[in-house]
């Protein structure tokens, strides 16, 4: 995909949704943040755009979800240099600033650092329109500075690790898990971003399909080809995800744990009117074991290193029915 991966893809037609988000962790407090700029053009009805703000910590002492929606006329986008505005809130390749009700943010990062883009959907799959949603990472690993305020609390972020993503399509998956982590102790510059999806086909659920992109031990890792995606072992539920991925001579084995008390429940709307119920923890933990292929006797895989992140990984679980006993902060 040529050009800036942040450029708005919507052409004004119905049947489309689009999302920009930043996931970050405040190093001082451990509070995880998830800020989203979105739009949806339903098949029937008027298009809207929205701002979302979520904050949570591992213990559940902080668990906040906010959303406000506007007519789509409040959405303004410019391709070069990239700039997106919803009402009074802006997003660019250098940062984001805005707010609504009792939440505000003013965050900046250097778009030239860690700006190598990554794509989860292989170009052949995208051109064939097999994927109903396309996910890209314009800024997979950046250092963020600035302030975030919610309620009567203000955080000052200094060198917070963060990632900024962009996705669009016409339909969410039937069920999925997602993770992003670029805050591994002792491994600056490392990140993992993956998603595992089940989709309905011919009256049954097919999957999982699990594309994964990463940078580990100073090498890029991209497992988004059809064979790699459908063969990757993956099992997930509301609070955990275990998966593997292979690319060239490297294999990674990953485990994600999300504290149930940190989950913020939100509702996504498909352009066809169907709903997805998503439970997000920006205060999860992740372990990544990195193996390289070897020709020596014994096991064909040699463990190179294990990376760990305690409470600074970002995880989402989603399905088509709400989880009983868990509040939806955003509906």
C-alpha positions as CSV (number, residue, x, y, z in Angstrom):
1,X,0.0,0.0,0.0
2,X,1.7,3.2,-1.2
3,X,1.7,6.5,0.5
4,X,0.8,7.6,4.0
5,X,-1.0,4.7,5.8
6,X,-3.0,7.3,7.8
7,X,-4.9,8.8,4.8
8,X,-8.7,8.6,5.2
9,X,-10.0,5.8,3.0
10,X,-13.7,6.7,3.0
11,X,-15.0,7.9,-0.3
12,X,-18.3,9.2,1.0
13,X,-20.3,6.1,0.1
14,X,-22.4,4.2,2.6
15,X,-21.3,0.8,4.0
16,X,-18.0,1.9,5.5
17,X,-16.3,2.3,8.9
18,X,-12.9,3.7,9.8
19,X,-10.9,4.0,13.0
20,X,-7.8,5.7,14.2
21,X,-6.5,4.9,17.7
22,X,-3.6,5.4,20.0
23,X,-2.7,2.9,22.8
24,X,-0.3,4.0,25.5
25,X,0.8,3.5,29.1
26,X,1.7,6.2,31.5
27,X,5.1,5.1,33.0
28,X,4.5,7.0,36.2
29,X,1.1,5.5,37.2
30,X,0.7,2.4,35.0
31,X,-2.6,3.7,33.7
32,X,-3.3,2.5,30.2
33,X,-4.9,4.8,27.7
34,X,-6.9,4.2,24.5
35,X,-8.0,7.2,22.4
36,X,-10.0,6.7,19.2
37,X,-11.2,8.9,16.3
38,X,-13.8,7.0,14.3
39,X,-16.5,7.3,11.7
40,X,-19.2,5.0,10.4
41,X,-21.3,5.4,7.2
42,X,-24.3,3.0,7.7
43,X,-25.9,1.3,4.7
44,X,-29.1,3.0,5.8
45,X,-29.0,6.3,7.7
46,X,-26.7,9.3,8.2
47,X,-23.0,8.9,8.6
48,X,-21.5,10.0,12.0
49,X,-18.0,10.5,13.5
50,X,-17.0,10.0,17.1
51,X,-14.3,10.5,19.7
52,X,-13.6,7.9,22.3
53,X,-11.5,7.9,25.5
54,X,-10.7,5.0,27.7
55,X,-8.4,4.7,30.8
56,X,-7.8,1.8,33.2
57,X,-5.2,0.3,35.5
58,X,-4.5,-3.4,36.4
59,X,-6.2,-3.2,39.8
60,X,-9.4,-1.7,38.4
61,X,-9.1,1.4,40.6
62,X,-9.3,3.4,37.3
63,X,-11.8,2.2,34.8
64,X,-13.3,4.8,32.5
65,X,-15.0,4.9,29.1
66,X,-16.3,7.9,27.3
67,X,-17.7,8.5,23.8
68,X,-19.3,11.4,21.9
69,X,-20.7,11.4,18.4
70,X,-21.2,14.2,15.8
71,X,-22.7,14.5,12.3
72,X,-20.1,13.5,9.8
73,X,-19.8,17.1,8.6
74,X,-17.7,17.6,11.7
75,X,-15.0,15.3,10.2
76,X,-12.3,17.0,8.1
77,X,-9.4,15.1,6.6
78,X,-6.3,16.2,4.7
79,X,-4.0,13.7,3.0
80,X,-0.6,15.5,2.9
81,X,0.5,16.3,5.4
82,X,-1.9,14.0,7.1
83,X,-4.4,15.7,9.4
84,X,-7.8,14.5,10.7
85,X,-10.2,16.7,12.7
86,X,-13.4,15.7,14.5
87,X,-15.1,18.7,16.0
88,X,-12.3,20.4,17.9
89,X,-10.0,17.4,18.2
90,X,-7.1,16.8,15.9
91,X,-4.8,13.9,14.9
92,X,-1.7,14.1,12.8
93,X,1.5,12.1,12.2
94,X,3.1,14.1,15.0
95,X,0.4,13.9,17.8
96,X,-3.2,14.4,18.8
97,X,-5.0,17.0,20.9
98,X,-8.6,17.4,21.9
99,X,-11.3,16.4,24.3
100,X,-15.0,16.4,25.2
101,X,-17.0,16.4,28.4
102,X,-14.6,15.8,31.3
103,X,-11.7,14.3,29.3
104,X,-8.9,16.0,27.4
105,X,-5.6,15.1,25.8
106,X,-2.6,16.9,24.3
107,X,0.0,14.4,23.2
108,X,3.0,14.6,20.8
109,X,5.5,12.2,19.2
110,X,8.1,12.4,16.5
111,X,6.6,10.9,13.4
112,X,10.0,10.3,11.9
113,X,11.1,7.9,14.8
114,X,9.6,4.4,14.7
115,X,7.6,5.5,11.7
116,X,8.3,2.4,9.5
117,X,4.8,1.2,8.7
118,X,3.4,-2.3,9.0
119,X,0.4,-4.0,7.4
120,X,-1.5,-7.0,8.8
121,X,-3.3,-7.8,5.6
122,X,-1.2,-9.1,2.7
123,X,-1.5,-7.1,-0.5
124,X,-2.9,-10.1,-2.4
125,X,-5.6,-10.6,0.2
126,X,-6.4,-6.9,0.1
127,X,-6.6,-6.6,-3.6
128,X,-8.9,-9.7,-3.7
129,X,-11.1,-8.0,-1.1
130,X,-11.0,-11.1,1.0
131,X,-10.5,-9.1,4.2
132,X,-13.5,-7.3,5.5
133,X,-11.3,-5.0,7.6
134,X,-7.8,-3.7,6.8
135,X,-5.5,-2.9,9.7
136,X,-2.2,-0.9,9.4
137,X,0.3,0.6,11.8
138,X,1.5,4.0,10.6
139,X,3.4,4.4,13.9
140,X,4.0,1.0,15.6
141,X,6.4,2.2,18.2
142,X,6.7,5.9,19.3
143,X,7.6,7.8,22.4
144,X,4.8,10.1,23.6
145,X,4.9,13.2,25.8
146,X,2.1,15.4,26.9
147,X,-0.9,15.5,29.2
148,X,-4.1,13.6,29.6
149,X,-7.0,14.7,31.9
150,X,-10.1,12.9,33.0
151,X,-12.5,13.8,35.8
152,X,-10.4,15.6,38.5
153,X,-7.2,13.8,37.5
154,X,-4.3,14.9,35.2
155,X,-1.5,12.7,34.0
156,X,1.8,14.1,32.6
157,X,3.2,11.6,30.2
158,X,7.0,11.6,29.8
159,X,8.5,9.2,27.2
160,X,5.5,6.9,27.3
161,X,5.6,4.0,24.9
162,X,2.7,4.1,22.5
163,X,1.4,2.8,19.1
164,X,-0.9,4.5,16.6
165,X,-3.0,2.4,14.2
166,X,-5.5,2.9,11.4
167,X,-8.2,0.4,10.3
168,X,-11.1,0.5,7.9
169,X,-13.6,-1.8,6.2
170,X,-17.3,-2.7,5.9
171,X,-17.7,-5.4,8.6
172,X,-16.1,-6.4,11.9
173,X,-15.2,-10.1,12.4
174,X,-17.7,-12.4,14.3
175,X,-15.2,-12.8,17.2
176,X,-11.7,-11.6,17.7
177,X,-8.7,-10.9,20.0
178,X,-6.1,-8.1,19.4
179,X,-2.9,-7.2,21.2
180,X,-0.3,-4.4,20.9
181,X,2.8,-4.2,23.1
182,X,5.8,-2.0,22.7
183,X,6.8,-1.7,26.3
184,X,9.0,-4.7,27.0
185,X,11.5,-4.1,29.9
186,X,15.0,-3.9,28.6
187,X,14.0,-4.0,24.9
188,X,13.5,-0.5,23.5
189,X,12.3,-0.6,19.9
190,X,10.6,-4.0,20.2
191,X,6.9,-4.4,19.6
192,X,4.3,-7.0,18.7
193,X,0.9,-6.4,17.2
194,X,-1.5,-9.1,16.2
195,X,-5.1,-10.0,15.7
196,X,-6.9,-13.3,15.6
197,X,-10.4,-13.5,14.0
198,X,-13.2,-15.8,13.4
199,X,-15.6,-15.0,10.5
200,X,-19.0,-16.4,9.5
201,X,-19.0,-18.4,6.3
202,X,-21.7,-20.6,4.9
203,X,-23.6,-20.7,8.1
204,X,-20.6,-21.6,10.4
205,X,-17.7,-19.9,12.0
206,X,-14.3,-20.2,10.3
207,X,-11.0,-19.4,11.8
208,X,-8.9,-18.4,13.5
209,X,-6.9,-16.3,11.1
210,X,-4.0,-14.7,12.9
211,X,-1.8,-12.1,11.2
212,X,1.1,-10.8,13.3
213,X,3.6,-8.1,12.7
214,X,6.5,-7.2,15.1
215,X,10.0,-6.0,15.5
216,X,12.0,-8.2,17.8
217,X,15.7,-8.4,18.6
218,X,16.2,-5.5,16.0
219,X,14.6,-7.5,13.2
220,X,11.2,-7.0,11.5
221,X,8.8,-9.9,11.7
222,X,5.8,-10.1,9.3
223,X,3.5,-13.1,9.3
224,X,0.6,-12.0,7.1
225,X,0.7,-14.4,4.2
226,X,-2.3,-16.7,3.7
227,X,-0.5,-19.9,4.9
228,X,1.0,-18.2,7.9
229,X,-2.3,-16.6,9.0
230,X,-4.5,-19.7,8.8
231,X,-1.9,-22.2,10.2
232,X,-0.9,-20.1,13.3
233,X,-2.1,-21.7,16.5
234,X,-4.4,-19.4,18.5
235,X,-6.7,-19.7,21.4
236,X,-8.3,-16.8,23.2
237,X,-11.1,-15.8,25.6
238,X,-12.2,-12.8,27.6
239,X,-9.0,-12.4,29.6
240,X,-6.3,-14.3,27.8
241,X,-4.8,-15.1,24.4
242,X,-2.1,-17.7,23.5
243,X,-0.8,-17.8,20.0
244,X,2.2,-18.5,17.8
245,X,3.5,-17.1,14.5
246,X,6.2,-18.0,12.0
247,X,8.0,-15.8,9.5
248,X,11.1,-17.0,7.6
249,X,13.5,-18.5,10.1
250,X,11.8,-17.1,13.2
251,X,9.0,-18.4,15.4
252,X,7.4,-16.5,18.3
253,X,5.2,-17.9,21.1
254,X,3.1,-15.4,22.9
255,X,0.9,-15.3,26.0
256,X,-1.4,-12.4,27.0
257,X,-3.2,-12.0,30.3
258,X,-5.8,-9.3,31.0
259,X,-7.1,-8.6,34.5
260,X,-10.9,-8.9,34.4
261,X,-11.2,-6.0,36.7
262,X,-9.4,-3.7,34.2
263,X,-11.8,-4.4,31.3
264,X,-13.7,-1.6,29.8
265,X,-16.7,-2.7,27.8
266,X,-17.7,-0.8,24.6
267,X,-20.1,-1.3,21.7
268,X,-19.1,-1.2,18.0
269,X,-21.6,-0.6,15.2
270,X,-21.2,-2.2,11.8
271,X,-22.4,-0.3,8.7
272,X,-25.2,-3.0,8.3
273,X,-26.5,-2.2,11.8
274,X,-25.1,-5.3,13.6
275,X,-23.3,-4.8,17.0
276,X,-20.1,-6.1,18.4
277,X,-19.3,-6.1,22.1
278,X,-15.7,-5.4,22.9
279,X,-13.8,-5.7,26.2
280,X,-10.5,-3.8,26.3
281,X,-7.7,-3.7,28.8
282,X,-4.9,-1.3,28.3
283,X,-3.3,-2.7,31.4
284,X,-2.6,-6.3,30.3
285,X,0.6,-8.4,30.5
286,X,2.5,-10.2,27.7
287,X,5.3,-12.7,27.3
288,X,7.0,-13.3,24.0
289,X,9.4,-16.1,23.5
290,X,11.6,-15.7,20.3
291,X,12.9,-18.8,18.6
292,X,15.2,-19.1,15.6
293,X,15.6,-22.1,13.3
294,X,18.8,-24.0,13.7
295,X,20.4,-26.9,11.8
296,X,21.9,-28.5,14.9
297,X,20.8,-31.8,16.3
298,X,17.8,-32.0,18.6
299,X,15.1,-29.4,18.4
300,X,14.9,-27.4,15.1
301,X,14.1,-24.2,17.1
302,X,16.5,-22.5,19.5
303,X,15.2,-20.0,22.1
304,X,16.9,-16.7,21.5
305,X,15.2,-14.6,24.2
306,X,12.0,-14.1,26.2
307,X,10.5,-10.6,26.4
308,X,8.0,-9.6,29.1
309,X,5.7,-6.7,29.8
310,X,4.0,-6.4,33.1
311,X,0.7,-4.4,32.9
312,X,1.8,-2.5,29.8
313,X,0.3,-4.5,27.0
314,X,-3.0,-3.5,25.2
315,X,-5.6,-6.2,24.6
316,X,-9.1,-6.5,23.3
317,X,-11.6,-9.3,23.1
318,X,-14.8,-9.1,21.1
319,X,-17.9,-11.1,20.3
320,X,-21.4,-10.6,19.0
321,X,-23.2,-11.0,22.4
322,X,-22.5,-8.9,25.5
323,X,-20.7,-10.7,28.3
324,X,-23.0,-11.3,31.2
325,X,-21.9,-9.6,34.4
326,X,-19.7,-7.0,32.8
327,X,-20.8,-3.4,32.4
328,X,-20.7,-1.7,29.0
329,X,-19.2,1.8,29.7
330,X,-19.8,2.8,26.1
331,X,-23.0,1.8,24.2
